[in-house]
Amino acid sequence: MNSVPRAISTGNSPSSPKPLSQAARLDSQTAIVTGASVGGLGFEAAKELAAHGLARLILGVWTVASGETAK
């Protein structure tokens, strides 16, 4: 199994995940992110992961409308 780097909270701001290293590549990987409504920590983490080449990003949200807004 491949080791996948994780975005973690810095503790300074609840909506700012710690950025991944620029060298981190997630090509051909799939990530599932919960709490991905716009403005939340999950949404910010999803944006960070997507910037590193994910093949698929699955957002877990409470409503379809929240998911459409996050898309």
N, C-alpha and C positions, 0 to 999 in steps of 0.2 A: 504494500500500500504506500502511495506517495505521501510524503509529509507536506501538508498544506499550511502555509503561513496564515496566521489569524490577525485580524484587526481587533485591538482591544481598547477599552476606554482608558484615557489618560488620567481620569479622576478630576481633571480641571473643569471640564464641561460635560454634562450628561449627554450632549448631542454632538460630540466631536470624537470619533474613534481615532486611535493612534494610526498614522499612515503606515502602510507597508513599505518595505524597502523598494527603491526603484528597480532593483534587480529581480524582485519577486515576480514570477510569471505563473499565471494560472490557466494557461492554454489547455484546452480539452477537458477542463474541470467543470463541475457543476456545483453551485452553491445554493443553499436554501437559507434565506434570511427571514426571520420572523420579526414582527414589530416594524414593518417597513413602510408605515404610513408617512407621508411627507412631513418633515420636521422632527422625526424621531431618530433615535440612535440607530435603529435598524436600517432606516433609509440612508443615513450617512455612511454606514458600514457597507451597504449594497453599492453605493456609488464608488467607494474606494475599491471594492473587490472588482467591479466592472471595469475600472480603469487599468486592471492588470490582466486583461485578456480572457476572462471567463468565456467558456463556450455557451453555458446556460446559467441564467440567474433566475431563481424562483423566489418571488416575494410573497411572504405570508402576511395578510392584512385581515381586518375584521369584515370589511365590506368590499363588494366589487367596485363601488365608487372610489374608495380609498386606493385600491389597486390601479384603477385607471388614472387617477391623479398622479400616483407615484411613477407610472410608466413614462 
